[in-house]
Amino acid sequence: MEENRIIAGKNAKIQGHKNEHKICQWLNENYDGTFIVDGGCGTKKDIINLTNTESYSLKTTSKTHTQCHLTSSNRWCENFNIDGRLKNWFYSFFGIPGIDVSEGKNRRHRLTKTDIPSDLNDLAIDWFNENKELIFDVILTGDGVNYLIWHHKSSKQTQIYSIDELRALVYNGNWILNETTLHFLTEDQKKLFHLQMKGSGKKYTSNYHGLMFHIHKCF
């Protein structure tokens, strides 16, 4: 089973690189500039326009949402200088690799909203909303992406959105905490992001307990 997951993951990466080259060719045929595939590790930049150095992040999906960021609780807390009780909330809600924080009560080895004291949940959701613009930058723009390309595999439609246009949806929206996930809703109550514990792959590893963000096509 684990070998099948590894093979599937490798095939997905190969297909992803093929899609990047196809969309890059489409850009060169339809827009001014010289577009090349970047696609390096540790960057959200998939395609770069050499003419003006603007960069594009490509999301190819068959659904109305797709993953946009995955990280461990430890790395997330380090990046945002989170410690104390707030750090305890992240380790409770997303779990700790190799440790069953639920003490046998949850097969995913994590706690959910009702398992955690309400004042600690309030502390967490306040933090998410106080830092919503910084969170947007981390999970979507990374190292300076300028545009998001949304390519729908079934319809073959490709649309381009300015990151600034998407960032504007964050200003008057807010994060809400559900039993096992967090959702970000825009001002008109449309779901733009959701955050979950990944909960797949090899159990109880940092990847399994990772923070997985998805972006939804509400724009």
VENZI-V788081 format. One record per run of one state. SS is the DSSP state (hx for helix, st for strand, lp for the rest). FROM is the first residue (numbers start at 1). TO is the last residue. If there is no record, write none. Layout:
SS/FROM/TO
SS/FROM/TO
This chain:
lp/1/1
hx/2/30
lp/31/34
st/35/37
lp/38/46
st/47/49
lp/50/54
st/55/61
lp/62/64
st/65/71
lp/72/72
hx/73/79
lp/80/83
hx/84/93
lp/94/95
st/96/96
lp/97/98
st/99/99
lp/100/112
hx/113/115
lp/116/117
hx/118/130
lp/131/131
hx/132/141
lp/142/146
st/147/152
lp/153/157
st/158/162
hx/163/167
lp/168/173
st/174/177
lp/178/180
st/181/185
lp/186/190
st/191/197
lp/198/210
st/211/216
lp/217/219
